[in-house]
Amino acid sequence: MININEINKEYHIYEDSFIRTSLFSLCVVKKNNKKYICIDKDFGFKDIITNEIFIDGQRGAKGPGEGHSFKSKNFPYVIFPLSWENYFILSNLIPNLKPTKCNNISSFGCGDRLGLVTTAHLKALNKYDVFPVIAQQSPRELEKEHRTFKSVLLDAVLGILEAGYTGPFGADADHIKSKDRLLEAIDAKYSMYTIDVSDELNLNNINENILNNCSKSIIDKFSGYPIQTERSLKNQQGTKEPCEDCQTDKYCYTLSNKELIKSACVFQSAMDKAILYHNIIKSSIKDFDFEVSIDEGPKTTTFEDHIFCSNYLKANNINFFSLAPKFPGKFQKALDYVGDIKEFTYSIYIHSEIARKMGNYKISLHSGSDKFSIYPIFKKATKRIYHIKTSGTSYLRGIILASIRNKPLFIKMYKICLNNLEYNKKFYDVGINLKDFPNSLENIDIEKFIKDPKVTQLFHISYGSILDNLKNEFYDFLNKNEKEHYQIVTDHIEKHLKL
C-alpha cells in the first residue's frame, strides 16, 4: 500500500484519486505545480509496469527528475509523469481511462483550453444525466495553445484520475477540416470526430447539372414532404405559417423542390468529404461517434439543407451520431443568444422533428457556452436527444478569478488582449472593436469591468495571445488558487446543465 505520510513530505496528494485493486494502488500527486501518477509496484504489478515507465522518453526510468522512487517497508512505489507511453500502459490496466462512444441520449462537451479543470467539469457533469465529453478541442484551439490531440487527452485523463471518476467519457476531435488533423486524432484514439465541412460549401454554382443520382433521388423523394411537430404548440411566427392543410396549432413546414435543389448543389461535395473522412476513421477505429458540422459557414441551415445532408449520409451508409445546423440568430462567443427567440423556437422544433424522423440522431449545439435563454427551449424541442459544446467559458472562469484575486495579472492580460485584438478577430465572429475599450484600467472597478459582455468577448478570443505571453504567470496563479478555480468552473458548468 502507498504510504501517504511518507509521500506527503514532498507532494500534495489528491485524496479522491486513490484507486486500490488486488494488483496495485494508485493516486495523483502534485509538486511545484506539476501533477504526477504515484503507483505501487507489488502484487505482480512490478513485472507489468516497473520496467516500462517512461520518463522524458526513456524506458525503465525510476521517477521524474523532480520526483522519486520510494521504498516503504516492503512496498516500493514510483512517481512518474503521465506521458503518452505511460498512459498507454495504464489504460490497458484501467480500461475506463480510454474514451468511448456515447451511451446516453444527452451529451455535453467541455473544452478545457488550459488543460487544468477536467476535475471541475466532472464534478458538475456527475450530477446530471448526461454523457461527459471532456477532451474536446479543435485544431484552431490546439494551434493557439501549442498542444496536440494527445496532450489534450492526457490532461483530461489526469483530471479523471484526480477526481476518482470511474465512468465512461468521450474525447471529441472538434471541427476537423483537414486529413492531417484527422489522422492525428485517429492516432490519439479519440472516440468522437466532428467534421467541419464549411470550406466545402458550393454557394456560387447552383446548377442541377452538377448533381449526382443520389442527390437527384433525395430531391424527388422529399419535394413537397410535410413536416409537423408531434407536440401541440401555438404558431407565433409571423413569417412562419403552418401548412395549408394543417388545422392544428403544431409547427409545420412543407419542403420545397426549389430549395431542395439549392441544398443539393450547396452541400453535395461537402457531404462527399464527410463520407470520405468517415471511412478513413472506420478503417482504423471500430466504434466511434461521428458528427457533421454545417454550422460554421455563412448560410443559415434551412430545413431542406438538413433533409438533404441527413439523407445523403444515410444513402451512403454513414452512421452519424449528430448533426450541427446553423440556427437563425447569432451564437457569438461568451454571450447569450442574440436573435429572435420565436424564430429560434420554430427552427429548433422543426430541425428536431427532422432528426427524429430521419434516424433519431442528435441535434448538436455549437458555441453553446452561456446561451442560457435558449437552453430550456433547446432541451424540450430535442426531447433531450442532444449534444451541447462549450469551451471558452471554462477558460474565462480563470480570467474572472484573476480579476478578483490578482488585479496586476489581470491588467497585464488586458493589455495583451488590446494589443492583439485585430489579429484575434480574424478567427472569431465577434462584434467588438478597439474603440470599445479604455486604454487604461486606472480608477475602474475591475470586478465589474469583466462582466461587460464586450470585455468578456475580448478575453474569450485572446486566449492564444495570453498563453504566448503570460502562460507561466497565469498557470502559477491558477495552481495557487486551485480549489477556488475548480469551484467557479463547476458552478458555471452546472448553470448550463440545470436549466
N, C-alpha and C positions, 0 to 999 in steps of 0.2 A: 504493500500500500504506500501511496505517496505521503511523505512526512510533511504536513502543512507547516509546522513550526520551523522546520529547517529551511524550507523554501522561502518562507515569509521574511527571512533575514535580508533577502536581496530583491525579492519580487513581490508585486501585488498579485494576489490570487483572486480570480473571479469565481466566487463560490458556486454560482448557478451552473458553472461549466463542467462540474465533475461528472465523469462517466466511469462507472465501475462495472466490469464484467468479470467472468471467471478467468479471462486471459490477461486483462490489463486494467489499469486505471489511467485516466487522462483528465487534464484540466487546462485552462488557458491562464497564462500569467503575463504580467506586464513589467517592463523595466525600461526606464529612460524613454517613455512614450512609445515603446515598441512592444508588440504582443507576440507571444510565443506559445507553442504547444509543450506541455510538460507531460511526459508519459513514463510509466514504469516499464521495466524490461524483464519481468519474471513470468512464470507460468507458461514457459514455452514461447512467449512473445519475443524473446531475445533473438531466436533464430529468424523470425519473420521481419523484425524491424531494426534491430540494433545495427546490423551491418549494412543497412540500406538507407540510413539517414543521410540526407544531403545538406551540407552547409556551404553556401556560396558555390554550388555546383560540384562539390567534392563528395564522392561516395565514401561512406564509412566514417565520417567525422563524428566527433564526440559531443559537440554542442556549439552554439553560436559564439562568435567572438566575444560578445558581451555577456554570455551565459556560461553554464557549467554542465558537466556531468556530475551527478551526486551519487553517493552511496549512503544509504540509511539502514544500518544494521545489515540485514541480508537482502534488502530490496534496492537494487540500483535503479536509477531513473535518469532521463536525459531531457534537456530543454532545447528545443530547436525551432527555427522559423518555419512557417508554412509555405515552403516553396512549392512549385508545381510538382516536382518529383515526389516530395513528401506527401502532398495532397493525394497524388495517385495511389500511393501505398495505403494511406489512411482510409480513403474512400472505398477501397476493396475490403477493408476490415469493418468499416462503419458505413453500410450502404446508404443510409439516409443523408449522407454528405454529397450524394450525386443528385443533380437536378432531374426532375421527372416531368412527364406530361401532367397537365391539369386534371384533377379528379373532382372538380366542383363546377356547378353551373355559373358561379360567380368567381371572378378572379380579379386581383388587384396588384398592380405593378408599382414598386417603389424604387425608383432610380436613386442611387447614392453617389453623387458626384465626388464626394470627398472620401468615400470608402471607409467611413467611420461609424455609421449609425444603423447597420443591419439589426443589431440587438434592440435598438429603439423601435425600428419598424416592426419587428416580430412581436414585441410587447403589445403593440396596438392591434396588429392583424390577428393575433391569437384570440382576441376577444370576440371576433366576428366570424360568421360562416362564409369565409372567402378563401380561395387558394392563393397563397402568397408567392408572388414573383419578385424575388428580392435581389437578383443580379440582373440589372436592366440598364444598359447603356447603348447609345448609338455611336457609329463611327465619328460623327461630328463631336460628340462629347469626349470620346476617347482621345481624339487628336488634341483637344484643348486641355485635357487633364494629363496628357502624356502617360496614358495607361493602355492596357490591352484587354481583350476579352478574358484572357486567363487571369490577369491580375484582378479584374473586377470580380470574377468568381471566387478567387482566393480571399478577397476582402469579405465577401458575403459568407463564405464558409467559416471564416474565423469568427464572424458575428454569430453564426448559428451555434457554433461550439460554445462561445462565450455565454449565450443566452440559455444554453441547455436545451435547445429546441430539437425535437426528435421526429417531427412530422415531415411531410413532403414539401418541396418548394420548386419553383421554376426559375430558369435563367433565360432571359429574353435578349437575343441579339437584335436590337431595335433599329428600325429604319435602314435596313441593308439595301444598298443601291448597286454595289459592285461585287463581282465574283471574288475578287481577292479578299474582301472583308467577309464575305460569306464563308470562304474556306477557313479563315482564321477562327470564326465562331464554331464551325464544324469541328475543327481541331481541338477546341476547348470543350467540346461535348455539351454545347448548350441544348436546352430542351425546347426552346421556343424561338422561332425565326419570323421576324416581321419584315416583309419585303415591301419596300417603298418604290412604287412604280411611277412616281410623279414626273421623272425625267423622260418617261417613255410616252407620255400622252400626245396624241396627234390632234392638235387643236386647230390646225390650219388647212387640212385636206379632207373635208367632209365630202367623200365621193364613194358611192356604193361599189364602184369597180374595184376598190381595194379589199373588199370583204371576201372572206373565205366561206366555204359551205357551212361551217359550224356557226359562224355569225349570222348568216342568212336564215338558218333554221331557227335560231333563237328569235329573230325578228318576226318570222312567220308565226311562231308558236305564241308569242306574247303580245302581239299587236291587238289592242282592244281588250286586254286582260284586266278584269276588275280586281281591285284590292280593297278589302273592307276590314277594319279592325274588329276583333272579337268583342272588345269591351265597348259598351254603350257610352258615348260621350257627346256633349254638346259641341257642334261645329261652330267655333267662334272665329274662324279665319275668314276675313272679309274677301280675300282673293282666292281662297281655297274652298270651293263649294263641293258638296258630295255629288256623286254621280247621279244622273237624272232619274234613274230607276230606284234610287235608294230612298226609302220612306222612313228611315230611322235617323237617330242622331249620332250614328257611328261615323268615324273618319273614313272617307272613301276616296279612291283615286282610280282612274282608268288609264292604262298605259297607252301611249301614243306611238303610232307607226313611225311618224317623222322623227320623234325624239329617240326611239329605239335605233333607227338608222344612224343618227348622230352619235349615240352612245357607242355603237359598234365601231364606227370609224375612229372615235377618240381612243377607245380602250382595247381594241383588238391586239395591237402589238404589245401593249402594256401587260395584258394577261398572258401573252406568249412568254414574256420574260419571267413572270411569276411562275408559270408552269416549268420553265427551264430550271429555275432556282430550286423549286420544289423537288424536282427529280435529281438534282445534284445532291441535295440533302439526303434524300431517300436512299441514294446509292451508298451512303456512309453510316446513316443513323436509322435504326429501325423504328423507334417511337419518338415522335416529336409533335409539337403544336405549331401550326402554320397559319400566320396571319398575313393578309394582304391589305396594305395601306394605300388608300386613294385619297387621303385627306390633306396631303401636302401641296397639291397643285393649286392653280388659281381657280379651278372650277368647283363650285358647289355641287355635290353629288345629287343628281336627280334620281327619281325612283327608277327610271329607265336605265340609268347608269348601273344602279345596284342590281337590277334584274339581269342585265347583260353580263356583268362581271361574275356574278354568282353562278349563272348557268353555263357560262363559258368554262369556268373552272371545273364544274361538275361534269360537263361533257367530255372533259379531258382527264377524268378520273383523279381529280385533285381533291383530297380530303382536307379541307381547310377548317381551322379552329375558329377563326373570327375574321370579320371584315371591318375596316375602319373608314366610314364615309366622311366626307367633309360636310358638316352641317351648316345651315344658314347661321349668320351671325359671326362674331369674331371670338376666337379662342386664343387670346393673347397670353403670353407668359406672365404668371404671377398675379393675374387679375381674374375676377369673376367673369362670367359670361357677359358679353356685350352684344345686345341684339334684341329682337322681338321674341319674348318668351312664348307667345302664342304660336308664332311661326315655327319656333324650335319644337314645341309640343306636337304640332301637326306632323312635322318632319320625322321626329323620333318614333312616333306611333306607327307611321306607315313603314318606315325602314325596319322597325322591329317586326311588323307583321310579315314583311317580305322575308326576313331571315327565318321566321318560324315556318312559313310555307315552303321555302326553298331548301330547307335542310336543318333547321333549328340550330344554326351556328350562332356564335356570339356577335353582338354589336360592340365594337371597341371604341372607346372614347379617348382620343389623344389630346395632349395638352390638358389633361384632366385635373391638374392641380388647381385648387381654390375655386372651382366652378360650383360654389355652394348653392346658388339659386336654381340650378337645373338638376342637381343630383336626385332629389325626390321624383321628379318627372322622369328622368332617365331610367331609374331603377324600376319604377312602376310600368313604364312603357315596354321595357325589355323583359318584364317578368323575372327580373334578376338574372337573366341569361346575358351576362355582360362581362367585358373586361375594361378596366379603367387603368390608365397610365399616369403616374406622377413622377416627377424627377426633381426639378429645380427647387420645388417648395421645401424639400428637406434641407438642401444646402442653405437656403435662405434663413432657416432657423439659427444656423451658426452665425450668420451676419447680424441677425437681430440680437443674439446673445452678446455679441461684441459691442453693439450699440448701448447695451445696458452695463456690461462688466468691464469693457476695455475701450473707452472712447478714443484714446490716441490711436489704437489699431484701426478702429472704425474710420477715423478721419483719413488715415493713410490709404485704406482701401477705397474710400470715396474719391480721393484724388486720382487714383489709378483708373477708376471707373470713368471719370470725366475725360482723362487723357486718351482713353481708348474707345470712347463711345462710338465714334463714326465707324471705326473698324468693326466693332462687335455688332453693330446694327445690320451689317451685311448678312449675318447668319440667322437673324430672327425677325419676325413680323411684329414690330412694336411701334407705338405712336409717340416716341419721345425724341426731343432734340436738346442740344447743348444749352440753348437759351432757357430751358425749363428749370435749370438748376443753378443755385448760387455757387460762386467760386470758392467762398469760404463758409465754414460752419461756425464761425465765431458768433457767440450770442444766440445760437439756435438750439432749441431743445431737441437733442439728437434722438431720444427715445420716441418723440412724437414725429420727428422728421422721417424716420424709417418707415412709418406707417403710411406715408404718402404713396399712392399707387405708382406714380411715376418714378419715385425713388426706388421702390421695390423692383420695378422693371429694370431700372438701371443696374442694380446689383445682380439681378437674375441673369442678364445676358453677359455679364462681365466676369464670370467665374474663371474663365481661362486666363484672363489678364491678371486677376488677383492671385491665382496659383502660380503664374510665371514669376511674379514679383514678391509675393509675401507668403508663400506656402509654409515655410518653416515656422514663421511667427504665428500664422493663423492656426496651424495644427498644434503648436505648443499651447496656445491659449485654449483651444477646444479640449485637449487632453487634460489640462489642469482643471477644467470645468466640466468633466465628462458626465457626471451624474445629472447636472442641470441641463446640459446639452441633450442628453438622451431624453429627459423628461419633456422638454418642449417639442422635440421631434415626435415623440409618442403621442402627446396631446394633440398635435396638429394633424397627424395622420388619422387619429381616431375621430377627429372632427369631420373628416371626409367620409368615414365609414358609417357613422351613426345616423346620418340623415336618411 
